[in-house]
């Protein structure tokens, strides 16, 4: 299923079937059918700066010359720069700063679960809301919903997440893991490690992970994770994994209050970051790490998480509702909970809360 520019006012009233049928030629997870545009973009990217002839498109994908010309013009209209040579064929020379579902699928290639179905909205309330609706409608796990902007983006503890248009990555993933409810923190840990790796690979920056769900650069938040759970006593029904990354915001686009605690990759790097490239890298890493969690290999991720964590080994204050606990953050347990050695010497298992350094 692929969507773009669907207004948020009608979004949550549509069933999954309606969403799938609302765009002609959409991508359907679990089948061999992808759009012609995905085939074209995939072939052009696989050419790695070379050209692909019309004959090659016809042979590999059954795309007739007239349809190929029409789809190429459509892609150019979206901002893709595609050169045409009568002898060599077509060559992709540049891409727009656009989250385009077909292009994300083409960039991502084959995945096990996460990213086999991608939807892009111009605007929605919150991508977590969209995924929750899809989950209730029985959509298979692995669907990823992006929004170019959110009107009611949210973080942990009901905090507002600022989501300006085309400045970041605001997306959610539907998961249906065979885990116990107490093990779900493993997915937040896995997501943090995946995002750390992707940011490092694309930008060479070295962020820090703050337990349980923040990615920091120089002590300021650049990304966050919101994991929402639907479960019975002993069974997880589904997980909505929400991710927000401040990619290309400039300093003056943050409020005065946020400027003290938040940053963006553009600010830290000194230049813009191609959002589609970063989105693809994050999804690829998420897919790999989700497979590791499901295969019972969480301990491998926990070791990597601790290597990049700014919380472990520090004296911290943990706020859980009105309760405050002081102590030393020692490590993660097997479920991904934080083990806190309190000021009274007890070892407390923390599965949620607000952590700050104890100065």
BAFIKOL-327076 format. One line per field, with one value per residue: chain; residue in three letters; residue number from 1; x, y, z of N, C-alpha, C in turn. Coordinates in pm, whole numbers. Example, Ala and Ser with C-alpha at 12.3 -4.5 7.8 and 13.67 -1.06 7.14 Angstrom:
c: [A_A]
r: [ALA_SER]
k: [1_2]
neast: [1319_1285]
nnorth: [-569_-225]
nup: [780_708]
caeast: [1230_1367]
canorth: [-450_-106]
caup: [780_714]
ceast: [1320_1290]
cnorth: [-330_3]
cup: [780_787]
REM end
This chain:
c: [A_A_A_A_A_A_A_A_A_A_A_A_A_A_A_A_A_A_A_A_A_A_A_A_A_A_A_A_A_A_A_A_A_A_A_A_A_A_A_A_A_A_A_A_A_A_A_A_A_A_A_A_A_A_A_A_A_A_A_A_A_A_A_A_A_A_A_A_A_A_A_A_A_A_A_A_A_A_A_A_A_A_A_A_A_A_A_A_A_A_A_A_A_A_A_A_A_A_A_A_A_A_A_A_A_A_A_A_A_A_A_A_A_A_A_A_A_A_A_A_A_A_A_A_A_A_A_A_A_A_A_A_A_A_A_A_A_A_A_A_A_A_A_A_A_A_A_A_A_A_A_A_A_A_A_A_A_A_A_A_A_A_A_A_A_A_A_A_A_A_A_A_A_A_A_A_A_A_A_A_A_A_A_A_A_A_A_A_A_A_A_A_A_A_A_A_A_A_A_A_A_A_A_A_A_A_A_A_A_A_A_A_A_A_A_A_A_A_A_A_A_A_A_A_A_A_A_A_A_A_A_A_A_A_A_A_A_A_A_A_A_A_A_A_A_A_A_A_A_A_A_A_A_A_A_A_A_A_A_A_A_A_A_A_A_A_A_A_A_A_A_A_A_A_A_A_A_A_A_A_A_A_A_A_A_A_A_A_A_A_A_A_A_A_A_A_A_A_A_A_A_A_A_A_A_A_A_A_A_A_A_A_A_A_A_A_A_A_A_A_A_A_A_A_A_A_A_A_A_A_A_A_A_A_A_A_A_A_A_A_A_A_A_A_A_A_A_A_A_A_A_A_A_A_A_A_A_A_A]
r: [UNK_UNK_UNK_UNK_UNK_UNK_UNK_UNK_UNK_UNK_UNK_UNK_UNK_UNK_UNK_UNK_UNK_UNK_UNK_UNK_UNK_UNK_UNK_UNK_UNK_UNK_UNK_UNK_UNK_UNK_UNK_UNK_UNK_UNK_UNK_UNK_UNK_UNK_UNK_UNK_UNK_UNK_UNK_UNK_UNK_UNK_UNK_UNK_UNK_UNK_UNK_UNK_UNK_UNK_UNK_UNK_UNK_UNK_UNK_UNK_UNK_UNK_UNK_UNK_UNK_UNK_UNK_UNK_UNK_UNK_UNK_UNK_UNK_UNK_UNK_UNK_UNK_UNK_UNK_UNK_UNK_UNK_UNK_UNK_UNK_UNK_UNK_UNK_UNK_UNK_UNK_UNK_UNK_UNK_UNK_UNK_UNK_UNK_UNK_UNK_UNK_UNK_UNK_UNK_UNK_UNK_UNK_UNK_UNK_UNK_UNK_UNK_UNK_UNK_UNK_UNK_UNK_UNK_UNK_UNK_UNK_UNK_UNK_UNK_UNK_UNK_UNK_UNK_UNK_UNK_UNK_UNK_UNK_UNK_UNK_UNK_UNK_UNK_UNK_UNK_UNK_UNK_UNK_UNK_UNK_UNK_UNK_UNK_UNK_UNK_UNK_UNK_UNK_UNK_UNK_UNK_UNK_UNK_UNK_UNK_UNK_UNK_UNK_UNK_UNK_UNK_UNK_UNK_UNK_UNK_UNK_UNK_UNK_UNK_UNK_UNK_UNK_UNK_UNK_UNK_UNK_UNK_UNK_UNK_UNK_UNK_UNK_UNK_UNK_UNK_UNK_UNK_UNK_UNK_UNK_UNK_UNK_UNK_UNK_UNK_UNK_UNK_UNK_UNK_UNK_UNK_UNK_UNK_UNK_UNK_UNK_UNK_UNK_UNK_UNK_UNK_UNK_UNK_UNK_UNK_UNK_UNK_UNK_UNK_UNK_UNK_UNK_UNK_UNK_UNK_UNK_UNK_UNK_UNK_UNK_UNK_UNK_UNK_UNK_UNK_UNK_UNK_UNK_UNK_UNK_UNK_UNK_UNK_UNK_UNK_UNK_UNK_UNK_UNK_UNK_UNK_UNK_UNK_UNK_UNK_UNK_UNK_UNK_UNK_UNK_UNK_UNK_UNK_UNK_UNK_UNK_UNK_UNK_UNK_UNK_UNK_UNK_UNK_UNK_UNK_UNK_UNK_UNK_UNK_UNK_UNK_UNK_UNK_UNK_UNK_UNK_UNK_UNK_UNK_UNK_UNK_UNK_UNK_UNK_UNK_UNK_UNK_UNK_UNK_UNK_UNK_UNK_UNK_UNK_UNK_UNK_UNK_UNK_UNK_UNK_UNK_UNK_UNK_UNK_UNK_UNK_UNK_UNK_UNK_UNK_UNK_UNK_UNK_UNK_UNK_UNK_UNK_UNK_UNK_UNK_UNK_UNK_UNK_UNK_UNK_UNK_UNK_UNK_UNK_UNK_UNK_UNK_UNK_UNK_UNK_UNK_UNK_UNK_UNK_UNK_UNK_UNK_UNK_UNK]
k: [1_2_3_4_5_6_7_8_9_10_11_12_13_14_15_16_17_18_19_20_21_22_23_24_25_26_27_28_29_30_31_32_33_34_35_36_37_38_39_40_41_42_43_44_45_46_47_48_49_50_51_52_53_54_55_56_57_58_59_60_61_62_63_64_65_66_67_68_69_70_71_72_73_74_75_76_77_78_79_80_81_82_83_84_85_86_87_88_89_90_91_92_93_94_95_96_97_98_99_100_101_102_103_104_105_106_107_108_109_110_111_112_113_114_115_116_117_118_119_120_121_122_123_124_125_126_127_128_129_130_131_132_133_134_135_136_137_138_139_140_141_142_143_144_145_146_147_148_149_150_151_152_153_154_155_156_157_158_159_160_161_162_163_164_165_166_167_168_169_170_171_172_173_174_175_176_177_178_179_180_181_182_183_184_185_186_187_188_189_190_191_192_193_194_195_196_197_198_199_200_201_202_203_204_205_206_207_208_209_210_211_212_213_214_215_216_217_218_219_220_221_222_223_224_225_226_227_228_229_230_231_232_233_234_235_236_237_238_239_240_241_242_243_244_245_246_247_248_249_250_251_252_253_254_255_256_257_258_259_260_261_262_263_264_265_266_267_268_269_270_271_272_273_274_275_276_277_278_279_280_281_282_283_284_285_286_287_288_289_290_291_292_293_294_295_296_297_298_299_300_301_302_303_304_305_306_307_308_309_310_311_312_313_314_315_316_317_318_319_320_321_322_323_324_325_326_327_328_329_330_331_332_333_334_335_336_337_338_339_340_341_342_343_344_345_346_347_348_349_350_351_352_353_354_355_356_357_358_359]
neast: [85_57_55_9_-13_-269_-529_-535_-783_-953_-820_-822_-1071_-1079_-1076_-833_-853_-973_-768_-576_-688_-711_-519_-417_-234_-77_160_166_204_365_328_432_403_490_500_529_688_852_1000_1134_1285_1436_1592_1733_1880_2028_2194_2390_2483_2517_2358_2029_1871_1576_1510_1614_1445_1206_1265_1329_1116_886_796_649_761_613_475_694_813_608_603_861_848_661_806_1007_853_813_1055_1280_1586_1643_1834_1816_1926_1947_2094_2200_2003_1837_1934_1977_2039_2002_1814_1506_1451_1257_1011_925_723_760_1026_1159_1109_1244_1508_1548_1531_1533_1379_1327_1106_1040_948_856_617_528_401_332_239_126_42_-53_-227_-80_171_172_-97_-206_-85_-185_-453_-432_-334_-553_-718_-612_-380_-76_236_518_454_529_474_511_511_511_463_337_43_-20_200_364_555_710_531_323_424_460_566_745_688_776_706_876_1123_1221_1231_947_793_623_613_451_442_432_538_642_656_673_478_648_888_904_1053_1288_1255_1255_1517_1651_1567_1685_1958_1967_1899_2112_2327_2253_2250_2520_2641_2547_2614_2856_2858_2869_2643_2489_2319_2044_1893_1538_1487_1600_1804_2102_2307_2595_2475_2221_1890_1829_1680_1398_1212_899_728_441_207_-11_-167_-243_-265_-59_34_149_-31_0_261_325_574_708_901_1097_1303_1505_1606_1674_1622_1681_1854_1696_1445_1366_1193_1268_1292_1322_1562_1760_1765_1736_1844_1952_2042_2139_2223_2431_2601_2650_2552_2289_2108_2031_1714_1578_1782_1877_1643_1607_1836_1789_1555_1656_1843_1673_1515_1701_1776_1536_1487_1692_1613_1373_1480_1588_1831_1888_2083_2315_2251_2210_2467_2588_2427_2489_2750_2723_2576_2485_2392_2446_2647_2635_2535_2200_1867_1556_1239_918_606_490_694_1039_1361_1697_2021_2275_2304_2335_2325_2163_1891_1793_1558_1571_1523_1623_1876_1902_2110_2024_2049_2032_2140_1992_1900_1719_1473_1400_1147_1033_1016_1136_1453_1718_2041_2203_2303]
nnorth: [-119_218_552_900_1244_1235_1367_1440_1457_1265_1039_850_739_555_217_-52_-184_9_197_59_45_303_424_391_121_54_-58_-379_-554_-869_-985_-1037_-806_-489_-136_9_236_179_-38_101_299_135_-8_205_298_71_72_244_510_460_394_280_96_130_-115_-290_-235_-328_-599_-692_-609_-596_-351_-140_81_321_341_352_597_769_720_797_1072_1142_1090_1278_1504_1491_1567_1413_1388_1281_1175_1142_943_877_658_532_522_565_765_815_1112_1283_1320_1423_1597_1421_1214_941_677_464_504_472_202_97_176_37_-238_-597_-709_-864_-823_-552_-275_-396_-312_11_329_666_976_1306_1470_1401_1332_1182_945_715_692_622_373_228_213_59_-174_-261_-326_-557_-567_-701_-743_-520_-309_26_357_675_1030_1346_1565_1615_1685_1637_1519_1305_1235_1037_1013_1180_1408_1677_1636_1818_1847_1955_2022_1826_1834_1642_1295_1131_864_541_197_-112_-392_-739_-915_-1232_-1216_-1182_-950_-817_-819_-626_-392_-462_-410_-131_-80_-215_-58_188_126_60_306_462_338_385_669_721_590_729_997_1010_1113_1065_971_960_724_767_618_565_593_792_961_1128_1415_1574_1609_1699_1633_1447_1252_1039_769_611_364_185_-30_-303_-546_-865_-1036_-1230_-1216_-1049_-842_-645_-414_-69_104_404_660_951_1177_1453_1602_1802_2049_2392_2604_2830_2733_2587_2635_2880_2751_2480_2491_2469_2205_2042_1934_1912_1693_1839_2079_1982_1863_2059_2082_1994_1680_1398_1292_1061_877_842_747_502_366_350_188_-46_-126_-149_-364_-574_-582_-632_-890_-1016_-981_-1129_-1377_-1442_-1321_-1099_-1025_-965_-721_-572_-547_-387_-162_-72_6_246_402_678_672_446_361_609_844_884_1026_884_931_822_867_1033_949_946_821_780_687_458_390_73_-144_-320_-554_-893_-847_-592_-394_-127_-157_-34_73_168_456_343_99_-108_-311_-203_-275_-109_-34_169_526_858_964_1145_1300_1294_1567]
nup: [0_-85_-3_-50_32_152_326_679_793_690_735_960_941_746_641_644_402_243_244_100_-151_-233_-383_-706_-847_-624_-370_-238_52_103_-142_-485_-617_-709_-765_-1095_-1088_-869_-971_-1179_-1040_-876_-1064_-1182_-962_-902_-1117_-1046_-1116_-1382_-1702_-1798_-2040_-2250_-2354_-2163_-1944_-2051_-2086_-1824_-1658_-1807_-1901_-2121_-2387_-2416_-2172_-2001_-2072_-1988_-1709_-1639_-1692_-1498_-1265_-1297_-1262_-990_-900_-946_-1112_-1421_-1677_-2034_-2298_-2642_-2720_-2493_-2294_-1986_-1704_-1362_-1202_-987_-679_-522_-205_-63_81_-62_-125_-315_-387_-143_-99_-319_-261_-24_-80_-44_250_574_747_846_664_435_356_286_367_287_412_350_557_894_1202_1402_1334_1486_1552_1305_1254_1468_1396_1161_1276_1430_1224_1133_976_851_1032_1006_840_759_845_729_783_632_785_1120_1304_1563_1689_1923_2220_2480_2794_2728_2609_2375_2038_1822_1480_1208_858_621_746_908_1016_1068_1182_1209_1310_1264_1468_1550_1766_1904_2198_2556_2752_2940_2815_2624_2639_2523_2253_2237_2315_2106_1889_1952_1928_1656_1537_1629_1493_1223_1204_1259_1043_818_868_1008_1261_1618_1818_2151_2359_2564_2834_2856_2584_2420_2180_2181_2100_2190_2436_2376_2262_1971_1856_1921_2071_2078_2223_2200_2347_2291_2465_2619_2937_2926_2669_2383_2172_1968_1873_1853_1718_1745_1588_1598_1430_1436_1163_950_1069_1145_1378_1446_1410_1623_1930_2187_2433_2359_2222_2408_2480_2261_1934_1588_1315_1102_1223_1385_1199_1016_762_526_552_355_370_280_240_503_623_492_579_855_860_749_943_1165_1080_1076_1349_1476_1390_1528_1797_1793_1750_1988_2056_2213_2399_2256_2138_2368_2474_2278_2300_2562_2521_2386_2552_2755_3006_3168_3445_3561_3818_3881_3866_3887_3774_3842_3788_4070_4224_4321_4262_4360_4244_4116_3778_3665_3473_3196_3231_3136_3001_2910_3093_3315_3553_3866_4119_4419_4642_4887_4860_4747_4465_4206_3963_3675_3457_3321_3303_3387_3329_3469_3496_3811_3956]
caeast: [0_132_-29_73_-102_-403_-548_-553_-922_-1021_-727_-856_-1201_-1065_-1030_-710_-888_-992_-637_-505_-747_-728_-418_-400_-98_-4_245_96_299_342_309_542_361_530_463_623_784_950_1089_1218_1381_1528_1686_1820_1973_2119_2291_2498_2537_2515_2230_1946_1801_1434_1504_1637_1321_1106_1303_1326_992_771_748_649_829_522_452_820_826_509_643_981_802_597_912_1071_762_832_1185_1392_1656_1671_1880_1778_2015_1889_2178_2229_1882_1802_2030_1935_2150_1976_1684_1454_1440_1117_984_841_715_821_1172_1206_1107_1352_1635_1558_1553_1468_1384_1254_976_1018_967_802_500_557_303_377_132_172_19_-145_-220_39_187_131_-243_-233_-46_-280_-573_-398_-323_-688_-777_-551_-270_42_345_620_414_592_397_581_437_598_443_234_-22_-26_308_381_662_675_468_229_490_441_685_735_711_755_703_996_1241_1268_1172_842_735_587_621_363_510_353_640_603_725_591_470_760_1007_889_1161_1391_1235_1301_1663_1692_1544_1787_2085_1952_1904_2251_2408_2216_2299_2665_2681_2513_2671_2981_2842_2864_2548_2480_2185_2001_1784_1517_1442_1648_1934_2155_2435_2644_2380_2091_1811_1814_1583_1328_1136_778_679_307_181_-145_-136_-319_-179_59_54_151_-115_82_343_345_705_716_1035_1111_1443_1522_1709_1722_1580_1784_1842_1586_1317_1332_1155_1378_1305_1373_1699_1851_1766_1719_1928_1922_2162_2191_2297_2553_2687_2681_2497_2167_2117_1928_1626_1546_1897_1877_1525_1636_1936_1724_1467_1739_1898_1561_1475_1803_1775_1409_1509_1777_1529_1280_1558_1642_1969_1886_2206_2410_2211_2229_2609_2612_2356_2565_2871_2692_2481_2539_2326_2510_2762_2615_2438_2082_1738_1451_1105_808_493_533_804_1175_1464_1835_2111_2369_2254_2440_2323_2032_1869_1767_1439_1595_1496_1741_1906_1944_2157_1976_2136_2021_2208_1906_1903_1582_1451_1320_1100_985_1037_1210_1587_1805_2165_2198_2415]
canorth: [0_343_669_1028_1358_1205_1458_1373_1459_1142_929_747_682_457_84_-91_-217_136_257_-13_66_444_467_292_73_58_-170_-465_-639_-1012_-1032_-1001_-690_-355_-44_32_336_111_-109_197_359_30_-34_322_301_-43_105_314_618_422_408_162_115_94_-260_-355_-224_-417_-739_-728_-578_-593_-213_-94_209_434_350_394_743_835_711_880_1212_1159_1098_1410_1600_1485_1624_1325_1431_1161_1208_1049_935_785_539_465_503_657_769_898_1199_1347_1287_1532_1573_1380_1078_885_536_377_520_410_57_68_192_-60_-372_-706_-710_-976_-781_-407_-204_-464_-230_148_430_802_1075_1445_1517_1323_1369_1112_818_609_677_550_233_166_183_-54_-293_-307_-380_-686_-558_-778_-665_-473_-187_149_476_803_1153_1461_1647_1568_1794_1601_1426_1294_1155_971_1088_1275_1531_1713_1624_1911_1770_2044_1957_1798_1868_1528_1164_1102_740_437_61_-210_-517_-840_-1010_-1338_-1184_-1154_-804_-763_-819_-529_-293_-507_-346_7_-88_-251_58_289_81_70_448_505_287_451_807_715_546_831_1129_996_1161_959_1010_881_675_791_526_443_606_915_968_1262_1460_1679_1627_1747_1527_1454_1152_974_647_592_227_170_-173_-360_-681_-931_-1062_-1310_-1219_-922_-841_-573_-302_45_162_536_718_1088_1220_1591_1587_1924_2172_2489_2646_2925_2664_2539_2740_2917_2648_2358_2511_2431_2061_1967_1971_1837_1645_1949_2170_1918_1830_2182_2074_1911_1535_1344_1218_929_790_809_664_367_305_317_74_-165_-166_-195_-498_-669_-596_-696_-1033_-1065_-990_-1241_-1502_-1462_-1273_-964_-995_-903_-581_-506_-513_-273_-49_-22_70_382_462_782_656_341_403_745_868_937_1036_822_975_735_938_1125_886_977_733_815_573_441_304_-27_-222_-370_-695_-972_-796_-455_-300_-64_-199_84_51_288_514_257_-26_-207_-314_-186_-299_2_-64_293_643_971_958_1263_1286_1351_1659]
caup: [0_-91_0_-27_24_198_439_807_836_651_752_1056_914_640_679_574_263_171_225_-5_-283_-262_-477_-812_-867_-498_-329_-144_122_99_-278_-573_-693_-671_-872_-1204_-1042_-785_-1062_-1250_-947_-832_-1172_-1198_-849_-916_-1221_-975_-1199_-1523_-1772_-1819_-2167_-2255_-2379_-2034_-1867_-2111_-2062_-1683_-1587_-1897_-1913_-2260_-2403_-2392_-2028_-1941_-2093_-1904_-1569_-1623_-1684_-1368_-1166_-1313_-1202_-845_-868_-981_-1232_-1499_-1811_-2140_-2414_-2741_-2736_-2366_-2215_-1878_-1594_-1249_-1163_-858_-619_-439_-61_-61_125_-168_-86_-415_-382_-19_-123_-414_-189_84_-132_24_396_632_801_855_539_318_321_327_332_314_418_353_694_976_1343_1451_1263_1578_1538_1179_1270_1561_1316_1075_1362_1464_1102_1105_881_892_1087_913_770_809_806_740_757_611_905_1212_1376_1705_1721_2067_2274_2605_2902_2671_2563_2233_1953_1711_1356_1094_727_542_823_988_990_1166_1129_1303_1257_1328_1498_1623_1812_1998_2321_2673_2771_3016_2730_2516_2645_2430_2122_2248_2314_1969_1802_1983_1868_1510_1500_1652_1381_1098_1208_1250_909_719_899_1084_1397_1718_1923_2273_2390_2702_2867_2779_2446_2358_2114_2209_2047_2280_2545_2329_2199_1826_1815_2031_2039_2157_2206_2257_2357_2308_2511_2723_3053_2892_2524_2310_2053_1870_1918_1764_1746_1684_1585_1548_1416_1389_1059_884_1134_1179_1518_1465_1396_1756_2024_2276_2534_2299_2178_2517_2504_2136_1821_1465_1246_1020_1311_1431_1086_943_627_524_538_268_460_227_266_645_650_443_666_982_840_727_1073_1247_1034_1123_1494_1513_1368_1638_1917_1776_1753_2123_2063_2268_2473_2163_2125_2497_2485_2190_2360_2677_2468_2339_2645_2845_3135_3246_3524_3613_3924_3813_3935_3806_3812_3801_3847_4176_4297_4277_4315_4327_4249_4007_3670_3655_3349_3155_3257_3015_2933_2867_3201_3375_3690_3939_4254_4488_4746_5004_4830_4682_4319_4158_3820_3624_3321_3259_3388_3332_3388_3456_3572_3946_3967]
ceast: [88_34_56_-32_-247_-425_-580_-699_-996_-940_-781_-994_-1196_-1021_-903_-739_-907_-858_-564_-557_-752_-625_-397_-255_-15_78_172_194_262_316_431_512_414_499_571_729_891_1050_1187_1326_1483_1634_1784_1922_2073_2226_2407_2566_2544_2375_2161_1864_1655_1419_1525_1512_1215_1136_1287_1189_868_712_760_709_739_495_578_837_732_552_769_942_736_702_988_986_772_967_1303_1455_1704_1710_1839_1878_1956_1968_2195_2105_1868_1904_1978_2054_2127_1835_1637_1458_1293_1108_879_841_784_974_1229_1211_1221_1488_1656_1589_1482_1488_1304_1114_955_1050_915_673_527_447_358_257_193_156_-77_-138_-91_51_155_-20_-277_-201_-140_-409_-547_-389_-460_-758_-709_-437_-148_151_445_583_479_512_481_481_538_581_333_173_-30_78_332_501_615_611_378_292_467_573_665_775_688_773_841_1126_1298_1212_1074_772_707_586_525_438_417_449_581_686_625_587_590_889_1008_995_1276_1378_1277_1453_1714_1676_1650_1921_2080_1964_2046_2337_2381_2267_2450_2709_2658_2588_2810_2974_2833_2771_2567_2336_2157_1882_1659_1504_1495_1784_1982_2283_2477_2542_2243_2021_1797_1712_1520_1245_1016_722_545_263_32_-124_-243_-221_-50_91_50_62_-44_156_341_475_717_856_1027_1257_1443_1638_1760_1666_1701_1755_1722_1448_1276_1288_1273_1400_1365_1519_1801_1865_1759_1813_1884_2053_2223_2273_2432_2652_2731_2633_2374_2200_2002_1838_1595_1659_1899_1759_1550_1734_1875_1636_1546_1795_1789_1519_1573_1793_1645_1422_1594_1698_1438_1351_1622_1784_1978_2017_2311_2380_2234_2375_2642_2547_2437_2692_2846_2604_2548_2481_2399_2635_2747_2519_2319_1965_1634_1316_1001_683_543_656_939_1273_1601_1921_2204_2310_2363_2442_2179_2016_1831_1646_1456_1562_1628_1756_1971_1986_2124_2075_2131_2080_2122_1922_1759_1578_1353_1278_1045_1006_1117_1345_1663_1932_2152_2322_2437]
cnorth: [124_458_792_1135_1323_1286_1384_1369_1331_1019_818_688_575_323_53_-122_-91_202_191_20_212_499_358_250_72_-66_-250_-562_-785_-1067_-993_-874_-562_-265_-38_133_275_35_-13_253_257_3_82_330_186_-17_186_420_585_437_273_186_77_-56_-338_-351_-320_-563_-779_-714_-575_-455_-168_46_327_452_399_544_820_834_793_1027_1240_1172_1231_1518_1603_1540_1534_1374_1306_1203_1099_1058_837_656_460_438_609_647_864_980_1271_1311_1402_1496_1543_1239_1020_734_443_384_458_258_17_75_77_-201_-476_-697_-830_-935_-631_-339_-277_-396_-90_240_567_896_1216_1502_1423_1376_1314_981_701_585_595_402_160_128_63_-184_-349_-369_-509_-685_-633_-686_-625_-348_-67_267_600_917_1264_1563_1585_1688_1766_1495_1423_1208_1085_1069_1199_1404_1553_1695_1714_1840_1857_1971_1948_1834_1749_1398_1136_977_640_302_-29_-342_-610_-949_-1117_-1323_-1169_-1002_-744_-756_-707_-419_-333_-436_-199_12_-118_-132_166_253_96_215_502_465_363_595_809_683_656_961_1125_1059_1042_1002_927_837_704_700_607_465_729_894_1112_1288_1582_1712_1676_1637_1550_1354_1088_858_639_454_214_25_-203_-507_-734_-965_-1131_-1310_-1078_-933_-766_-459_-194_112_294_594_862_1126_1363_1592_1723_2053_2260_2544_2737_2861_2595_2658_2767_2809_2520_2370_2466_2279_1978_2020_1892_1789_1755_2046_2110_1891_1954_2180_1983_1763_1488_1251_1078_830_746_719_520_295_264_194_-55_-217_-215_-337_-604_-691_-657_-848_-1092_-1078_-1112_-1376_-1526_-1414_-1131_-928_-929_-754_-505_-464_-390_-147_11_51_216_459_563_769_558_394_540_744_940_950_979_868_880_791_1040_1073_925_881_781_691_570_345_201_-101_-247_-514_-765_-923_-653_-351_-247_-114_-82_43_177_336_433_118_-133_-199_-314_-208_-194_-29_58_407_749_979_1088_1237_1357_1438_1702]
cup: [0_-92_9_-42_56_324_566_848_798_684_838_1035_807_695_603_429_182_144_110_-143_-324_-358_-581_-822_-741_-472_-224_-81_106_-39_-360_-651_-632_-789_-980_-1163_-953_-870_-1130_-1158_-897_-938_-1190_-1084_-857_-1021_-1167_-1062_-1346_-1580_-1785_-1945_-2155_-2277_-2250_-1947_-1920_-2079_-1916_-1619_-1677_-1914_-2059_-2268_-2372_-2243_-1956_-1953_-2002_-1758_-1542_-1609_-1549_-1257_-1175_-1249_-1050_-802_-895_-1111_-1306_-1641_-1910_-2254_-2514_-2757_-2606_-2281_-2108_-1764_-1486_-1202_-1030_-812_-533_-292_-32_-6_32_-149_-185_-410_-256_-35_-216_-345_-90_33_-47_175_447_676_784_723_417_272_374_278_369_308_416_494_766_1118_1401_1375_1354_1570_1414_1195_1366_1487_1226_1156_1396_1343_1057_1005_937_947_978_838_839_756_834_723_733_723_989_1285_1525_1737_1871_2103_2401_2703_2850_2621_2414_2159_1832_1582_1233_960_664_614_900_937_1103_1114_1241_1233_1336_1344_1575_1674_1905_2124_2434_2694_2843_2933_2627_2520_2553_2295_2124_2244_2173_1875_1826_1920_1716_1464_1519_1533_1253_1094_1191_1107_805_742_960_1223_1492_1832_2049_2293_2537_2730_2904_2628_2372_2293_2127_2130_2129_2389_2505_2249_2049_1775_1938_1980_2133_2126_2276_2240_2367_2344_2605_2835_3014_2742_2466_2186_1939_1939_1810_1805_1671_1695_1532_1544_1363_1290_1012_944_1160_1318_1540_1449_1526_1840_2118_2382_2479_2256_2283_2530_2377_2029_1699_1404_1162_1105_1349_1319_1008_799_629_507_449_350_411_252_412_680_608_535_801_967_822_859_1167_1210_1084_1274_1545_1496_1481_1768_1909_1781_1890_2141_2119_2338_2385_2149_2255_2516_2400_2246_2473_2632_2431_2436_2738_2985_3226_3317_3588_3733_3862_3911_3840_3860_3755_3865_3948_4251_4236_4343_4268_4333_4130_3904_3638_3521_3308_3201_3126_2936_2883_2972_3257_3518_3763_4081_4333_4593_4875_4978_4765_4531_4268_4007_3768_3480_3250_3355_3317_3403_3363_3538_3706_3965_4112]
REM end
